[in-house]
Amino acid sequence: MMKRIGLLSDTHSFLDEKIFDYFAECNEIWHAGDIGSIEIADRLEAFKPFRAVYGNIDGGEIRQRYPLDLQFNCEEVNVFMTHIGGYPGKYNNRVKNIIKTTAPKLYICGHSHILKVISDKEFGLLHINPGSCGNEGFHKIKTIVRFTLDAGSIKDLEVIELGRRGDMSPPFESSDDFEVTR
């Protein structure tokens, strides 16, 4: 059975209501840290099955509920999620050691506020940073990601632009806030 995943990060205590429409058909929602407030987590948990890690801005209540790292298997895909970790060729040492020892097929992080989808040929994994969907930070466009996990494969990945940071304007037609590398 396949699962449709809604992935977000760096809400920083702001939850764009459009997320509920975009994630309506998702089976699970994953948050890659910097949730910002327990109310955001509560709303997402009430909406769909929810997995999250805490980020550097998250306080004690969030850190008690969610771990620094999550490692799990979903639809035969080994997943590793943390908030701060870098990306292929630029992993921090802690994350690089975890990747070497656990061999995830999907590595997810947040923190940079820059959307990245990169295939890491060295470690045989797909890296996804969904960018930031909150209003705090230097990013211009709020972004989220949807994808499907099915029998060991990661497919049907979609990047969704929610509009400009700090307002509810329609999204730009193009954006330089993300990088997709195959």
BALODREN-612756 format. One record per residue (C-alpha): y, x, z; residue in one letter. Coordinates in steps of 0.05 Angstrom, whole numbers, plus 5000, padded with zeros to 4 digits. Each point is the difference from the previous one (the first is absolute). Example, Ala and Ser with C-alpha at 12.3 -4.5 7.8 and 13.67 -1.06 7.14 Angstrom:
BEGIN
491052465156a/506950274987s/
***
This chain:
BEGIN
500050005000m/506850294981m/506250005043k/507249954979r/504550435044i/507549935013g/502950675022l/506850125031l/503650525042s/506550155036d/502349295015t/504450275056h/500449315034s/501749644935f/494949564964l/502149744931d/497549284995e/497850134927k/494250415029i/496649365021f/500049744928d/497850674970y/494450085051f/497749275000a/493950164958e/498350645038c/494050035047n/503150525046e/506850315014i/500650745017w/506250315031h/501050764996a/504650055060g/507249945023d/499049275014i/506149995045g/498649395043s/493949665028i/502649344971e/499050264929i/492850195016a/498849325033d/502549634938r/495750414953l/493949945046e/500949245002a/500349984924f/494050424979k/494950495029p/504450605016f/498950755008r/505650485020a/501750685026v/506150175041y/505850414973g/505050485030n/505149455016i/495049535032d/500549905075g/494749955054g/497949284988e/498350144927i/496850675018r/495549655050q/497649504948r/499350454939y/497350714993p/503250634969l/494350034949d/495349484972l/493550194966q/495549444975f/495749774942n/502149404959c/495949764941e/496550674996e/506650384999v/501050515056n/507349915022v/504550455041f/506949745020m/505550345042t/507549975000h/502150734989i/495550444959g/502950224934g/497049924932y/495450404952p/502150724999g/504649895060k/495649735056y/501750215070n/494750425034n/497549445046r/498849524943v/497150534954k/494850165053n/498249265008i/499449924924i/495550624996k/495449745055t/499749254985t/500650004924a/503849344991p/500249684931k/506749675017l/505450355041y/506049585021i/506450215035c/507249795007g/506150355031h/503550284938s/502549324975h/498150244930i/494649624963l/494550484975k/493349864968v/496650664985i/492950184982s/497950625039d/494850364957k/499050555052e/497549525053f/497749434955g/504449475030l/505649534982l/506350075042h/504649405009i/506749985035n/502749294990p/507250225011g/504349615048s/500949245003c/505150025056g/507550084999n/500550665038e/499950664963g/502650324937f/495549634949h/503549554950k/494549504985i/495249675050k/492850074976t/493149765018i/493250104966v/494049554985r/493150244978f/492749804999t/494150355032l/493449834968d/493250345007a/503050695011g/505649944950s/507549945008i/503049584944k/505449504978d/505550395036l/506849664996e/506850275023v/504749455021i/507550105007e/503149525051l/507250154984g/505450475025r/499850285070r/504849635046g/500849374959d/496049464968m/502150154928s/495049944944p/496250644984p/502550514950f/496650024932e/498250735012s/499850465059s/500050745013d/497549905071d/492650094984f/495250474968e/493449814967v/495550594982t/493149974969r/
***
